[in-house]
Amino acid sequence: MRDAAIPMTTVTLAHGAGGRASDDLLRRVILPALGTSTERALCDSAVFDSPGGRIAFTTDGFTVTPLFFPGSSIGRLAVFGTVNDLAMAGAIPHALSLAMVAEEGLAMNVMRRVLEDVGAASAEAGVRIVTGDTKVVGRGAVDKLFLTTSGIGVIGPGTPPLSPERARPGDAILVSGTVGDHGVAVLAARENLSFSPTVESDCAPLADLVQRLLAAAPGTRCLRDPTRGGIAATLNEFAHGSRAGIEVDEDTIPIRRPVRALCEILGLDPLYLANEGKLVAVVDALQADAALAALRCHPQGAEACILGRMTADHPGTVVIRTELGTHRIVEYPTGELLPRIC
């Protein structure tokens, strides 16, 4: 059962964390003010019909600090974060816009380096930056550099609609690889933490991986890239959207050893840490093996595994079976573990 609504008196960091506070902000402030009430408005991309077929459209802002961290940067994050939102709708990304808000005094070589990363990431993802905007504000008005990207993609005629509402008891839940890498990479860079081996962000484009998954498992019900709030938030979204329960085996959750070690030291739960190059999928149980094989044949899904299943028991709740044989509920994130992570 979801906890009581969080008071809405001021904006807090938790409202941008991708958890319960973010959900409350959308449902209680943003959507009512805009006159929007459909569940589809809560998805990463809007999907609509056009004369040429179905189109997906999305927009996202990026305020990560520091701007550069092991394995990635705000520039790569802005491109891959947006193309991945399109991919989760089953779309093939086509073009992006890029808007920048820069702080007066930002070193020009820093801006150039970020833009070079944007260009390289766009080439890697197979998209073009076709329009954009640049604004400069006074010192202290922003923290160095904020980016906003919008993207448009085309959904193929055979692609099924993807929504948690389509998930049903018995479906399998898959993840494409290890969790928590991005959150730990940014945290280590921000706090100057050094440990071996170094954890790099998993920031990567997922559109090609998604297309291979959908070809192998047309019974895919829904997809999410577990960014803010981690897989804990994603699984709760699936449970709430489907009105079914979720059961996950703790020993199947793929977590790199240094990520687990740092989380234990700092008291963090890797299930709540952001990922920027992973997907979570709900798939018809009869196609789970084919879906897993398709993921593992792709470089971005080599460490994919089956996390658990949808169940008719405890609807709307995510339960983990621990290695000790006990059960614990995975709550919807309610606070901000690591602000400015994306």
C-alpha positions in Angstrom: 0.0 0.0 0.0 1.3 3.5 -0.9 2.1 5.8 2.0 0.2 9.0 2.7 0.6 11.9 0.4 3.6 14.2 1.0 2.6 17.8 1.9 3.0 20.2 -1.1 4.0 23.5 0.4 7.4 24.0 -1.3 9.5 22.2 -4.0 12.1 19.9 -2.5 14.9 17.9 -4.0 12.8 14.8 -3.5 10.3 16.1 -6.1 13.0 15.6 -8.7 14.1 12.1 -7.5 11.7 10.0 -9.6 10.0 8.5 -6.6 6.8 9.1 -4.6 7.3 12.8 -4.3 7.8 13.1 -8.1 4.7 11.2 -8.7 2.7 13.4 -6.3 4.0 16.5 -8.0 2.9 15.2 -11.3 -0.6 14.1 -10.2 -1.4 16.8 -7.8 0.2 19.9 -9.3 1.5 19.6 -12.9 -1.1 17.5 -14.6 -4.1 19.2 -13.1 -2.7 22.7 -13.9 -2.2 21.6 -17.5 -5.6 20.0 -17.8 -4.1 16.5 -18.3 -5.2 13.5 -16.5 -4.4 10.4 -18.6 -2.0 7.8 -17.4 -0.2 8.0 -20.7 1.0 11.4 -19.6 3.1 9.7 -16.9 5.1 7.6 -19.5 8.5 8.7 -20.6 7.3 9.4 -24.2 4.1 10.6 -25.7 2.8 8.4 -28.5 0.5 9.7 -31.2 -0.7 9.0 -34.7 0.5 10.9 -37.7 -0.1 10.5 -41.5 3.1 8.6 -41.7 2.4 6.3 -38.7 2.9 6.3 -35.0 5.3 8.9 -33.5 7.0 9.0 -30.1 8.0 12.4 -28.6 9.9 13.1 -25.4 11.8 15.9 -23.6 14.2 15.8 -20.6 16.3 18.1 -18.6 19.8 17.3 -17.3 21.5 19.0 -14.3 24.1 16.4 -13.2 27.0 17.4 -11.1 29.9 17.0 -11.8 29.6 17.6 -15.5 32.1 14.8 -16.2 32.3 11.5 -14.3 33.8 8.0 -15.0 32.5 6.6 -18.2 30.3 9.5 -19.3 29.3 13.2 -19.0 26.3 15.5 -19.0 26.6 15.6 -22.8 26.4 11.9 -23.4 23.7 11.6 -20.7 21.5 14.2 -22.4 21.6 12.3 -25.7 21.3 8.8 -24.4 18.7 9.7 -21.8 16.4 11.1 -24.5 16.9 8.4 -27.1 16.3 5.7 -24.4 13.0 7.3 -23.4 12.0 7.0 -27.0 13.2 3.4 -27.2 11.0 2.5 -24.2 8.0 3.3 -26.3 9.3 1.0 -29.0 10.4 3.9 -31.2 13.5 4.2 -33.3 15.0 7.6 -32.5 15.2 10.0 -35.4 16.2 13.5 -34.3 16.9 15.6 -31.2 16.8 19.2 -30.1 19.4 20.7 -27.7 18.9 23.7 -25.4 21.6 24.9 -23.1 21.5 27.3 -20.1 25.1 28.3 -19.2 26.3 30.2 -16.2 28.4 33.3 -16.8 32.0 32.4 -16.3 31.8 28.8 -17.5 35.1 28.0 -19.2 34.7 27.8 -22.9 36.8 24.6 -23.1 34.3 23.0 -20.8 31.4 23.9 -23.0 33.3 22.7 -26.1 34.1 19.4 -24.4 30.4 18.9 -23.5 29.3 19.7 -27.0 31.9 17.3 -28.5 30.4 14.6 -26.2 27.0 15.5 -27.5 28.1 15.1 -31.0 29.9 11.8 -30.5 26.9 10.4 -28.5 24.5 11.5 -31.3 26.6 9.7 -33.9 26.7 6.5 -31.7 22.9 6.6 -31.2 22.2 7.2 -34.9 20.4 10.5 -34.4 21.0 14.1 -35.5 20.8 17.4 -33.4 18.5 19.4 -35.7 17.6 22.5 -33.7 18.3 24.1 -30.3 18.8 27.2 -28.2 21.4 28.7 -25.9 20.9 31.0 -23.0 23.5 32.6 -20.6 22.5 33.7 -17.1 24.4 35.5 -14.3 26.8 33.8 -11.9 25.0 31.6 -9.4 21.7 31.5 -11.4 22.5 27.9 -12.5 25.3 25.5 -11.6 27.7 25.8 -14.6 25.6 24.2 -17.3 22.0 22.7 -17.7 21.0 20.9 -20.8 17.5 20.1 -22.2 17.0 17.7 -25.0 13.8 16.7 -26.9 13.5 13.8 -29.2 11.2 12.3 -31.8 11.1 8.7 -33.1 9.1 6.5 -35.3 7.3 3.4 -34.1 7.2 0.5 -36.6 3.8 -0.8 -37.7 4.2 -4.1 -36.0 5.3 -2.7 -32.6 2.8 -3.4 -29.8 1.7 -0.7 -27.4 3.9 -0.8 -24.4 2.3 0.0 -21.0 2.3 -1.4 -17.5 -1.4 -1.7 -17.8 -0.8 -4.7 -20.2 1.3 -6.6 -17.7 -0.5 -9.6 -16.1 0.1 -12.2 -13.4 2.6 -14.9 -14.6 4.6 -12.5 -16.9 8.4 -12.6 -16.5 10.4 -9.5 -15.5 13.9 -9.1 -17.0 16.7 -6.6 -16.5 19.4 -6.0 -19.2 22.4 -5.9 -16.8 23.9 -4.8 -13.5 22.1 -2.1 -11.5 23.4 1.0 -9.7 26.5 1.6 -11.8 25.6 5.2 -12.9 24.6 6.3 -9.4 27.8 5.1 -7.9 30.0 6.5 -10.7 28.5 10.0 -10.2 28.7 9.8 -6.4 32.3 8.7 -6.5 33.2 11.6 -8.8 31.3 14.1 -6.8 32.7 13.1 -3.4 36.3 12.3 -4.7 35.9 8.7 -3.6 38.6 6.4 -4.9 38.2 2.6 -4.9 39.3 -0.2 -7.1 38.1 -1.3 -9.6 36.6 2.0 -10.7 32.9 1.9 -11.4 32.0 3.6 -14.7 28.5 4.9 -15.6 26.5 2.5 -17.7 25.3 5.4 -19.9 24.5 3.9 -23.3 21.9 4.0 -26.1 19.3 1.2 -25.9 17.2 1.6 -29.1 18.9 -1.2 -31.0 18.7 -3.5 -27.9 14.9 -2.8 -27.7 14.3 -3.6 -31.3 16.0 -6.9 -31.0 14.0 -7.7 -27.9 10.7 -6.8 -29.5 11.6 -9.0 -32.6 12.3 -12.0 -30.4 9.5 -11.4 -27.9 6.5 -9.7 -29.5 4.7 -10.5 -26.2 6.6 -7.8 -24.4 4.2 -5.9 -22.3 6.1 -2.8 -21.1 9.6 -1.3 -20.9 11.3 1.2 -18.7 14.9 2.5 -18.3 15.3 2.6 -14.5 16.9 6.1 -14.1 15.9 8.2 -11.1 14.7 6.0 -8.3 16.4 2.9 -9.8 14.8 -0.4 -10.4 12.8 0.0 -7.1 10.9 2.9 -8.7 10.4 1.0 -12.0 9.1 -2.1 -10.4 6.7 -0.1 -8.3 5.5 1.7 -11.4 4.8 -1.7 -13.0 3.0 -3.0 -9.9 0.8 0.1 -9.6 0.1 0.4 -13.3 -0.9 -3.3 -13.7 -2.6 -3.6 -10.4 -0.7 -6.9 -9.9 2.0 -7.9 -7.5 5.7 -8.4 -8.2 8.0 -11.0 -6.7 11.8 -10.8 -7.2 14.5 -13.2 -6.0 17.3 -11.2 -4.3 20.0 -13.5 -5.5 19.1 -12.9 -9.2 19.6 -9.1 -9.0 22.9 -8.4 -10.8 25.1 -5.9 -8.8 28.8 -5.4 -9.4 30.9 -6.2 -6.4 32.4 -2.6 -6.0 28.8 -1.1 -6.2 27.6 -3.5 -3.6 30.6 -2.8 -1.3 30.3 1.0 -1.6 26.5 0.8 -0.9 27.2 -1.2 2.2 29.7 1.3 3.5 27.5 4.3 2.8 24.2 2.7 3.8 22.7 2.9 0.3 20.4 0.4 -1.4 21.6 -0.2 -5.0 17.9 -0.9 -6.0 17.2 2.8 -5.6 20.3 4.1 -7.5 20.0 5.5 -11.0 21.0 3.6 -14.2 21.4 5.2 -17.6 22.0 2.2 -19.9 19.7 -0.5 -18.6 16.2 -1.6 -19.3 13.6 -3.5 -17.3 11.0 -5.5 -19.3 7.8 -7.3 -18.6 7.4 -10.2 -21.1 4.9 -13.0 -21.6 6.3 -15.9 -19.6 6.2 -18.2 -22.7 8.6 -15.8 -24.5 10.9 -15.1 -21.5 13.7 -17.5 -22.7 13.6 -16.0 -26.2 13.7 -12.5 -24.7 16.6 -13.3 -22.5 18.6 -14.8 -25.3 18.0 -11.8 -27.5 19.2 -9.4 -24.8 22.3 -11.5 -24.0 23.3 -11.5 -27.7 23.7 -7.7 -27.7 26.6 -5.9 -26.1 24.3 -3.8 -23.9 22.5 -6.9 -22.6 25.3 -9.4 -22.1 24.5 -9.6 -18.4 20.8 -9.7 -18.7 18.8 -12.0 -16.3 15.2 -12.8 -15.2 14.5 -10.9 -12.0 11.2 -12.3 -11.1 7.5 -12.4 -12.1 4.2 -10.6 -11.9 1.8 -12.3 -9.5 -1.9 -12.1 -8.6 -0.8 -12.0 -4.9 -0.3 -8.7 -3.0 -1.5 -6.4 -5.9 0.4 -3.1 -6.2 3.3 -4.3 -4.0 6.8 -5.4 -4.9 8.2 -8.2 -2.7 11.8 -9.5 -2.6 12.6 -13.0 -1.5 15.9 -12.6 0.3 18.8 -15.0 0.3 17.8 -16.0 3.9 14.4 -17.1 2.7 12.5 -14.2 4.2 10.5 -11.5 2.4 10.7 -7.7 2.3 8.7 -5.1 0.6 10.4 -2.8 -1.8 8.8 0.6 -1.1 8.3 3.3 -3.7 11.2 5.8 -3.2 10.1 8.7 -1.0 13.2 10.9 -0.7 16.3 11.9 -2.6 19.2 9.5 -2.1 21.5 11.3 -4.5 20.4 14.7 -5.9 21.6 16.0 -9.3 22.3 12.5 -10.6 21.0 13.1 -14.1 
